[in-house]
Amino acid sequence: MPKIETTGRLFFSLLGKTLSDSELEAQFPVAKAELDGHEEDVLKIELNDTNRPDLWSAAGIARLLKSYEKEEVMLYDFFSTADETFDSEGRSLVVDASVKEVRPFSIGFAARGHKVSEDDLEALIQSQEKLCSNFGRKRKTIAMGIYRSDLIKYPVHYRGADPDATSFIPLGMDKELTLRQICSEHPKGKEYGHIVSDHALFPFLHDDNNDVLSFPPVINSDRIGAVEVGDENLFLELSGMDLKDLLLAASIMACDMSDMGFEILPVKVILGEETEFGSEITVPYYFQEPVSCTMAQIHKTLGVKLGSDEVIASLKRMGMHAICDSDVVYATVAEYRNDFLHPADLIEDVMIGYGLNNFAPEMPQDFTVGRLSPAEEMGRKVKDLMVGLGFQEMMYNYLGSKREYVDNMSYPQEKCIFISNPMSENYEVVRPSIIPSLLESESVSAHAPFPHKIFEVGKVAFRDEHDNSGTTTRNTLGFLASDSVMGYNDVSSLVNTLLYFLGKEFSLASLEGDGRFIDGRCARIMVGQIEVGVFGEIHPQVLENWGSTMPTIACEIDLDLVMAN
């Protein structure tokens, strides 16, 4: 979970009053936060909600605590909308088509009227890092730069640049480097350069005088990008892959900076292509849609019959205006939020705004006796049998990489379920089989005495066009044995023994076209006319992919199908 640090001096100035540690501990649950420590003047705060990036800053938490206590919605009057666009007064950012393939979007806004203190600078840098690292997936989808607006001649230009012919002095260095050299020589380049280094052109940000602002998403320049204590006029730019996420991050930073005392100035962004918000957009931009739920849904979910006035007041404490019409609650989402996907999300805000301590605890009215499900009973029985056969139980993650589940296994990619926005390529696929996990263990176990005999009872998931969801999840047994003399007869004997003790009659059928096994040395397990599993000798190419040299047998059985047939 995100953690932030702030000086008490800054936090209490934003809050408008000073609170003791016990008072903070009592109020922080409103923001799903905990006081993790208070050393000298440093407050350490842990956030328990990853859906509220607006709370990952001192300003964000102070904003919510103030609205909760005073029942007032903070007013931010600098947002353009689809119906009203503020005058940017010549401030503009032009996005060139050359950057589309590598990092297509860049937006920004300006701020003035408040001299940056040391506390302010630390808070801005922390907000920048938290949003880019957590919400922006380590700058892959969101990167942010803060610049000295006094040194900028508008328009600012965002374009693709030749990495070998474009150079500048990066922040923290005193010599000029090309963009490609920055990726290999600068500490931030080594950390983030991989995001863009595979492309022919790298993102590049400069003003109309060709003075460099930054090489997004890696590093600012040492002049315009070196914000210091005492600076009063700032320009903030965000680049990334998804326009809506960038707009939300910009809105959060704009509201935070407004709370610090800055005047927020709009910047016209010329995108150069048509988007859901048009080809030109003035930032900060309000794009959120109203949300609603019925009073009946609130009553059913919370178990308390609140009046419409209580519901509206509860949402106001959470920073949102709301009305109730014909027993339907309509709420205007705050500019810095975009976490409402379902009526339950709105009801959660009603619950927090009403006060968790105001709900009287109730004892359960139903008497129930817990018991094991049939699937759990089957799983436990299978585990006992496998241990009796000399196997050691393993436990694995349910997410892995395409390399593990597809490339190394010669397994059809179209059968796999891919995560649409994985945090890492190491966790981008829901495992379709247990065998790859077993082979990964085998690949690092060559030092252990043979034979190796391991198994797991767990879940696998794969695409299934016959299911309403398009996917199917199964309880599965997978086992593997490796030794110099392991072969088809060994695995066939193990399958026969296992199914005998499970009381299942079975037959074998030929298995063809499964790249995991050697043709002619594998089989399908049939219970009646239903295929419930496969086994065989692992193909030498698969073993080579995993870096294993010892002959290996493996089997996978669908326990749900075994139970049902």
C-alpha positions in Angstrom: 0.0 0.0 0.0 1.2 3.6 -0.7 3.0 5.3 2.1 3.8 9.0 2.3 5.7 11.3 4.6 5.0 15.0 5.3 6.1 17.5 7.8 3.5 18.4 10.4 4.2 22.0 9.6 2.9 21.5 6.0 0.1 19.1 6.9 -1.4 21.1 9.7 -1.2 24.3 7.6 -3.2 22.6 4.9 -5.6 21.3 7.5 -6.0 24.6 9.2 -5.4 23.4 12.7 -3.0 21.2 14.7 -4.1 17.7 15.9 -2.5 15.4 18.4 -1.5 11.9 17.3 -4.5 10.3 19.0 -6.8 12.8 17.1 -5.1 11.9 13.8 -5.5 8.2 14.5 -9.2 8.8 15.1 -9.7 10.8 11.9 -7.5 9.1 9.4 -9.8 6.1 8.8 -12.1 8.5 7.0 -9.3 8.7 4.3 -8.6 4.9 4.7 -5.3 5.9 6.2 -3.3 5.1 9.3 -0.7 7.1 11.3 2.4 4.9 10.8 4.7 7.0 12.9 5.4 10.6 14.1 9.1 11.4 14.6 10.1 14.9 15.4 8.0 16.9 12.8 7.6 14.1 10.3 4.3 12.4 9.9 4.4 8.9 8.3 1.1 7.9 6.8 0.0 4.6 5.3 -2.9 4.5 2.8 -5.1 1.5 2.6 -6.8 2.2 -0.7 -5.1 2.0 -4.1 -8.2 3.3 -5.8 -7.8 6.8 -4.4 -4.6 8.3 -5.8 -5.9 11.8 -4.8 -5.2 10.7 -1.2 -1.5 9.9 -1.8 -0.4 13.4 -0.6 -0.6 15.6 2.4 -2.9 18.0 0.5 -5.3 15.2 -0.5 -5.7 13.8 3.0 -6.1 17.3 4.5 -8.7 18.1 1.9 -10.9 15.1 2.8 -10.5 15.7 6.6 -11.6 19.3 6.2 -14.6 18.5 4.0 -15.6 15.7 6.4 -15.4 18.0 9.5 -17.0 21.1 8.0 -19.4 19.4 5.6 -18.1 21.6 2.8 -17.2 20.7 -0.8 -14.0 22.3 -1.9 -14.4 24.6 -4.9 -12.0 24.5 -7.8 -13.0 27.0 -10.4 -10.1 26.5 -12.9 -11.4 23.4 -14.7 -12.4 23.6 -18.3 -15.2 21.4 -19.5 -16.8 20.2 -22.7 -19.1 23.2 -22.5 -16.8 25.9 -21.2 -13.1 26.5 -22.1 -11.0 28.9 -20.2 -8.6 31.3 -22.0 -5.1 29.9 -21.9 -3.6 33.3 -22.6 -1.1 32.0 -25.1 0.1 29.0 -23.1 0.0 25.9 -25.2 1.5 22.5 -25.7 1.7 21.0 -29.1 1.9 17.2 -29.5 3.6 16.1 -32.8 2.4 13.0 -34.7 6.0 11.7 -34.6 5.6 10.6 -30.9 2.5 8.6 -31.5 4.1 5.1 -31.6 6.3 5.5 -28.6 4.3 7.7 -26.1 1.3 9.4 -27.7 0.0 11.9 -25.2 1.3 14.9 -23.3 -0.7 17.4 -21.3 0.1 20.2 -18.9 -0.9 23.2 -16.9 0.8 26.2 -15.2 0.8 27.7 -11.7 1.9 30.9 -10.1 1.5 33.2 -7.1 3.1 31.1 -4.4 6.8 30.8 -3.6 7.9 27.3 -3.3 9.1 26.4 0.2 11.3 23.5 1.1 8.2 21.7 2.5 6.3 22.5 -0.7 9.1 21.2 -2.9 9.4 17.9 -1.0 5.6 17.5 -1.1 5.5 18.1 -4.9 8.3 15.7 -5.6 6.7 13.0 -3.4 3.3 13.4 -5.1 5.1 13.3 -8.5 6.8 10.0 -7.5 3.8 8.4 -6.0 1.5 9.1 -8.9 4.1 8.0 -11.5 5.3 5.0 -9.6 2.0 3.5 -8.3 -0.7 4.9 -10.5 1.6 5.3 -13.5 3.2 1.8 -13.2 6.7 3.1 -12.6 6.4 5.8 -15.3 5.3 3.4 -18.0 1.8 4.9 -18.4 2.3 8.2 -16.5 5.4 10.3 -16.2 5.4 13.8 -14.8 7.8 16.8 -14.9 7.7 20.1 -13.0 9.5 23.0 -14.7 10.4 26.7 -14.1 7.8 28.5 -16.2 9.7 31.8 -16.2 12.3 30.2 -18.5 9.8 28.8 -21.0 8.7 30.4 -24.2 5.3 29.0 -25.3 4.3 26.9 -27.1 5.9 23.9 -25.6 6.6 21.1 -28.2 6.3 17.4 -27.5 7.7 15.3 -30.3 9.7 12.2 -31.3 13.5 12.9 -31.5 16.4 11.0 -32.9 18.1 9.5 -29.8 21.6 9.7 -31.3 21.3 13.2 -32.7 19.5 14.9 -29.8 21.3 16.0 -26.7 21.1 18.2 -23.6 22.5 18.4 -20.1 20.3 16.2 -17.8 19.4 17.1 -14.2 22.1 16.0 -11.9 24.9 16.1 -14.5 27.2 18.8 -15.9 27.9 17.4 -19.3 25.7 17.1 -22.4 24.5 13.6 -23.3 22.4 12.2 -26.2 19.1 10.7 -25.4 20.6 7.2 -25.9 23.6 8.0 -23.7 21.2 9.1 -21.0 19.6 5.7 -21.0 22.9 4.0 -20.4 24.8 6.5 -18.3 22.4 8.5 -16.1 21.0 6.8 -13.0 17.4 7.6 -14.0 18.2 6.5 -17.6 19.3 3.1 -16.3 16.1 2.9 -14.3 13.5 4.1 -16.8 15.2 4.2 -20.2 13.9 0.7 -21.1 10.4 2.1 -21.4 11.2 3.9 -24.7 14.6 2.5 -25.7 13.2 -0.1 -28.2 11.7 2.7 -30.4 13.3 4.5 -33.3 12.3 7.9 -31.9 12.4 8.9 -28.2 9.9 11.4 -26.6 11.4 14.9 -26.3 10.0 18.1 -24.7 11.3 21.6 -25.6 9.9 25.1 -25.8 9.6 27.4 -28.8 13.3 28.6 -28.3 14.4 25.0 -28.6 15.4 25.1 -24.9 15.0 21.6 -23.5 12.5 20.8 -20.8 13.0 17.0 -20.5 13.3 13.6 -22.0 10.1 12.0 -20.8 9.7 9.6 -19.0 13.3 9.6 -17.9 14.8 12.9 -16.7 14.4 16.7 -16.8 17.0 19.2 -18.1 19.4 20.8 -15.6 18.0 24.3 -16.2 14.3 24.6 -17.0 13.7 21.3 -15.2 15.6 22.2 -12.0 12.8 23.6 -9.7 14.3 25.2 -6.6 13.0 26.7 -3.3 11.9 30.2 -4.0 10.5 29.6 -7.5 7.1 31.1 -8.0 6.0 30.2 -11.5 5.8 26.6 -12.5 4.8 24.5 -15.5 3.7 20.9 -14.9 3.7 18.4 -17.8 2.5 14.7 -17.9 3.1 12.2 -20.7 1.8 8.7 -21.1 -0.3 6.2 -22.9 -3.9 6.9 -21.7 -5.3 10.4 -21.9 -8.0 9.9 -19.2 -5.4 8.7 -16.7 -3.2 11.7 -17.5 -6.1 14.1 -17.1 -6.9 12.6 -13.7 -3.3 12.8 -12.5 -3.2 16.5 -13.7 -6.4 17.2 -11.9 -5.0 15.7 -8.7 -1.8 17.8 -8.9 -3.8 21.0 -9.8 -6.1 20.6 -6.8 -3.1 19.9 -4.5 -1.2 22.9 -5.7 -4.3 25.1 -5.4 -4.6 24.0 -1.8 -0.9 25.0 -1.3 -1.7 28.5 -2.5 -0.9 28.4 -6.2 -3.1 30.1 -8.8 -3.7 27.4 -11.5 -3.4 28.6 -15.1 -4.9 26.7 -18.0 -2.8 25.4 -20.9 -4.2 24.6 -24.3 -3.1 21.1 -25.5 -3.1 20.6 -29.2 -3.2 16.8 -29.6 -3.0 16.6 -33.4 -5.5 13.8 -33.5 -9.1 13.2 -32.6 -9.7 11.7 -29.1 -12.8 11.2 -27.0 -12.3 14.8 -25.7 -11.5 16.3 -29.2 -8.3 17.2 -30.9 -7.7 20.2 -28.6 -8.2 20.2 -24.8 -7.6 22.9 -22.2 -6.1 21.5 -19.0 -7.0 21.2 -16.2 -10.1 19.5 -17.7 -13.2 18.1 -15.9 -14.2 14.8 -17.6 -16.1 12.9 -14.9 -19.6 11.7 -15.4 -22.3 12.0 -12.6 -23.0 8.8 -10.7 -26.2 7.6 -9.1 -27.8 4.9 -7.0 -31.3 4.3 -5.5 -32.2 4.9 -1.9 -33.3 1.2 -1.9 -29.8 0.1 -2.8 -28.4 2.2 0.0 -30.8 0.8 2.5 -30.2 -2.8 1.4 -26.5 -2.6 1.4 -26.0 -0.7 4.6 -28.8 -2.2 6.6 -29.8 1.2 7.9 -32.7 3.3 6.5 -31.1 6.7 6.0 -33.1 9.7 5.0 -32.3 11.6 1.8 -30.9 14.5 3.8 -28.6 12.2 5.7 -27.3 10.7 2.4 -26.7 14.1 0.8 -24.9 15.3 3.9 -22.8 12.1 4.0 -21.7 12.6 0.4 -20.9 16.3 1.1 -18.6 15.2 3.9 -16.8 13.1 1.2 -16.3 16.1 -1.1 -19.3 15.6 -3.5 -22.4 17.5 -4.2 -25.6 15.3 -4.5 -29.3 15.6 -4.8 -32.1 13.1 -4.3 -34.9 12.9 -6.9 -37.7 10.3 -6.9 -35.7 8.1 -4.5 -32.6 8.2 -6.7 -29.4 9.9 -5.5 -27.4 11.7 -8.1 -23.9 12.8 -7.2 -21.3 15.0 -9.0 -17.9 13.4 -8.9 -15.1 15.5 -7.5 -12.5 16.7 -10.1 -9.7 14.7 -8.5 -11.6 11.3 -8.4 -12.4 8.7 -11.0 -13.0 5.6 -8.9 -16.8 5.1 -9.3 -17.5 2.0 -11.4 -20.7 0.8 -9.7 -23.4 2.0 -7.4 -21.6 0.2 -4.6 -18.8 2.7 -4.8 -21.2 5.5 -4.2 -22.8 3.6 -1.3 -19.3 3.1 0.2 -18.9 6.9 0.3 -22.3 7.3 1.9 -21.2 4.8 4.6 -17.9 6.5 5.3 -19.5 9.9 5.3 -22.3 8.8 7.6 -19.7 7.5 10.0 -18.7 3.9 10.7 -19.2 4.4 14.4 -22.8 5.3 13.8 -23.7 1.8 12.6 -24.8 -0.3 15.6 -23.2 -3.8 15.6 -25.6 -6.7 15.1 -25.2 -10.4 16.0 -25.7 -12.9 13.2 -29.3 -14.2 13.1 -28.6 -17.4 11.2 -26.9 -20.4 12.8 -24.6 -22.2 10.3 -22.1 -25.0 10.6 -19.0 -24.8 8.5 -18.0 -27.8 6.4 -15.6 -28.7 3.6 -16.9 -28.3 0.1 -16.8 -31.5 -2.1 -14.0 -29.9 -4.1 -11.9 -29.3 -1.0 -12.5 -32.9 0.2 -11.4 -34.2 -3.2 -8.3 -32.0 -3.1 -7.3 -33.2 0.3 -7.8 -36.8 -0.6 -5.6 -36.4 -3.7 -2.9 -34.7 -1.7 -2.8 -37.6 0.7 -2.5 -40.1 -2.1 0.3 -38.1 -3.9 2.3 -37.9 -0.6 1.8 -41.6 -0.2 3.2 -42.2 -3.7 6.3 -40.3 -2.6 5.6 -36.9 -4.0 6.3 -33.5 -2.3 3.6 -30.8 -2.4 4.4 -27.4 -4.0 2.5 -24.1 -4.0 2.7 -21.6 -6.9 1.4 -18.2 -8.0 -1.7 -18.2 -10.3 -0.2 -15.5 -12.5 2.9 -15.7 -14.6 4.5 -14.6 -17.8 3.9 -15.4 -21.4 7.4 -16.8 -21.6 6.6 -19.4 -18.9 3.1 -20.5 -20.0 3.3 -20.1 -23.8 6.8 -19.8 -25.2 8.5 -22.4 -23.1 5.7 -24.9 -23.3 4.7 -24.6 -27.0 1.2 -23.9 -25.7 -1.4 -22.2 -27.8 -1.6 -18.5 -26.8 -5.2 -18.2 -27.9 -6.2 -20.5 -25.0 -4.7 -18.2 -22.4 -6.2 -15.4 -20.4 -4.1 -12.3 -20.5 -4.3 -9.4 -18.0 -5.2 -6.2 -19.9 -3.0 -3.9 -17.7 -0.5 -6.0 -15.8 1.8 -4.3 -13.3 4.7 -6.5 -14.7 5.2 -8.8 -17.6 6.0 -11.5 -15.0 2.3 -11.5 -14.0 0.5 -10.9 -17.3 -1.1 -14.4 -17.8 -3.5 -16.4 -15.7 -1.9 -19.9 -15.6 -3.7 -22.3 -18.0 -1.7 -25.3 -16.6 0.2 -26.4 -13.5 3.0 -28.2 -15.5 4.9 -25.0 -16.3 5.1 -24.1 -12.6 6.4 -27.6 -11.9 9.0 -27.4 -14.7 10.2 -24.0 -13.3 10.9 -25.7 -10.0 12.7 -28.6 -11.7 14.8 -26.2 -13.8 16.5 -24.8 -10.6 16.7 -28.2 -8.8 19.6 -29.9 -10.6 21.7 -29.8 -7.5 19.2 -31.9 -5.5 19.5 -35.8 -5.5 17.3 -37.6 -8.0 14.6 -38.7 -8.4 12.6 -35.5 -8.1 8.9 -36.0 -7.5 6.6 -32.9 -7.0 3.0 -32.1 -7.3 0.4 -29.3 -6.7 -3.4 -29.3 -6.3 -4.6 -25.9 -7.4 -6.6 -23.8 -9.9 -6.0 -23.2 -13.6 -8.0 -20.9 -15.9 -8.4 -20.8 -19.7 -10.6 -19.4 -22.4 -13.9 -21.2 -22.9 -16.4 -20.0 -25.5 -19.1 -22.2 -24.0 -19.1 -20.3 -20.7 -20.9 -17.0 -20.3 -17.8 -15.3 -19.0 -15.7 -16.7 -21.8 -13.4 -18.4 -19.3 -13.4 -21.5 -17.1 -11.6 -22.1 -13.8 -10.8 -25.6 -12.8 -9.4 -27.4 -9.7 -6.5 -29.4 -11.1 -3.8 -31.9 -10.0 -0.4 -31.6 -11.7 2.5 -33.8 -10.9 6.0 -34.2 -12.3 8.8 -36.8 -11.8 12.4 -36.5 -13.1 15.1 -39.1 -13.2 17.5 -40.8 -15.7 15.1 -43.8 -16.1 11.7 -42.0 -16.0 9.4 -42.9 -18.9 5.9 -43.5 -20.2 5.4 -46.6 -18.2 6.2 -44.9 -14.9 3.7 -42.1 -15.4 1.1 -44.5 -16.7 1.5 -46.6 -13.5 1.2 -43.6 -11.3 -2.1 -42.5 -13.0 -3.5 -46.0 -12.7 -2.7 -46.1 -9.0 -4.1 -42.7 -8.3 -7.4 -43.3 -10.1 -7.8 -46.8 -8.6 -7.7 -45.3 -5.1 -10.2 -42.6 -6.2 -12.5 -45.3 -7.3 -12.6 -44.2 -11.0 -12.6 -46.5 -14.0 -10.7 -45.0 -16.9 -9.3 -45.7 -20.3 -6.5 -44.1 -22.4 -6.8 -42.5 -25.8 -4.1 -41.2 -28.1 -2.9 -37.6 -27.7 -1.7 -35.8 -30.7 -0.4 -32.2 -31.4 0.4 -31.4 -27.8 3.8 -29.8 -28.0 4.5 -30.3 -24.3 4.9 -34.1 -24.8 6.8 -36.5 -27.1 4.5 -37.8 -29.8 3.7 -41.5 -29.2 4.8 -41.2 -25.5 1.8 -39.5 -24.2 -2.0 -40.2 -23.7 -5.3 -38.7 -22.8 -7.1 -39.9 -19.7 -10.8 -40.7 -20.4 -13.5 -41.3 -17.8 -16.4 -42.6 -19.9 -16.4 -40.3 -23.0 -14.9 -37.3 -21.1 -11.3 -36.4 -21.3 -10.2 -35.6 -17.7 -6.4 -35.3 -18.1 -3.2 -35.8 -20.1 0.2 -37.3 -19.2 3.4 -38.3 -20.9 7.1 -37.7 -21.4 8.0 -34.0 -21.6 9.4 -33.1 -25.0 13.1 -32.4 -25.1 12.6 -29.0 -26.6 10.4 -28.0 -23.7 13.1 -29.3 -21.3 15.7 -27.3 -23.2 13.5 -24.2 -23.0 13.6 -24.6 -19.2 17.2 -25.4 -19.0 16.6 -29.0 -17.8 18.6 -32.0 -19.0 17.0 -34.9 -17.1 14.2 -37.0 -18.6 10.9 -35.9 -17.1 7.3 -37.2 -17.0 4.3 -35.1 -16.1 0.6 -35.4 -15.7 -2.4 -33.0 -15.3 -5.9 -34.1 -14.2 -9.0 -32.0 -14.0 -10.4 -32.9 -10.6 -13.7 -31.2 -11.2 -14.3 -33.4 -14.2 -13.2 -36.5 -12.2 -15.8 -35.7 -9.5 -18.6 -35.0 -12.0 -18.1 -38.3 -14.0 
